[in-house]
Amino acid sequence: MMNARAAKKLAQAAAFGGGGLGLIGATLYGVLTAEARYARRVIGPMKAHPAKGDGLYGRYPGHPITLAMIGDSSAAGYGTTSPDETPGVLLACGLAELAKRPVRLVDVSRTGAKSVDLAGQVDTALLAGPHVAAILIGVNDVKAQVPPSTSVRLLDGAVRRLRAANCEVVVGTCPDLGVVRPIMPPLRQVARSWSQRLAAAQTICVVEAGGRTVSMGSLLSEAFRTNPSMWGEDNFHPSVTGYAAAAAALLPSVAASVGVGPESFVHPEPFRGEAVLPIAEAAVQAVRTAGTEVAAAKVAGNERGPRGRWAQLRHRRRHPKPEVERVEEELAGTEDAVPVGK
């Protein structure tokens, strides 16, 4: 497990365009990429692309909230047989229920996407004027041997562009690659170490850029390790059950980012392990602790302390799986636009 200093160093390297392989260790990276090539042979080529679920969800009045789904196969829902099973549709329906407003989903994710593809996806998403974007990215960067500092820098740029357009951003950090079945011990431990380092660095950069993160690896690793139903046929991508778990993990943070849902204005609860910490420490805690959201915070009115930006750790309560209800555009209502979160 990495410490806060190492996480901060990797994030700084991404921000300033340096670092490369030295920050994770050339041996560690070399072993992991060799194992990724082996896993890719075992998993085989992707056979189909999931159907997009773009559209309007939720039979509620008011101006729709626009949700952009951005990222790779984990965002697109590779292996699903219906758009209703994809993370984007599940998030849109859940957000509509919490907001009591319709949600328009714009899914620009793509199977096989890497961090270098985020810029093009953001270009397309911004055309729809999104209020909030959910991003899942990083695993394919390992398979393509992209240095972690490069991956994080590209993610940082995507988040900053979305925030500059007044779009809230929630990033599901790199999942725990140590639970992927085609990766065998002892190299499984190498994969876990690499993904934890990347997840911590992603957290630091995303929060610095004005977004928030949800630790997908720590939240889902135990469930995926012990429950075969979480895996799809290739034992690499999630099953429909696995995608539903990922969407459930993201939903409370997506809702809170736009100011809707029962927990949007609840202060951190120390008895639940919620706290305000320096960003690097918060990032490492998020990797270690199941279901942790990390977002910017203030202490005594200050965004930064002696050890950098303050960050808030939250363990938001999950919501039941929503009913999927796609509606026609005219059912969204013709009321005047209502600001998100009001």
Disulfide bonds with the S-S distance in Angstrom:
none
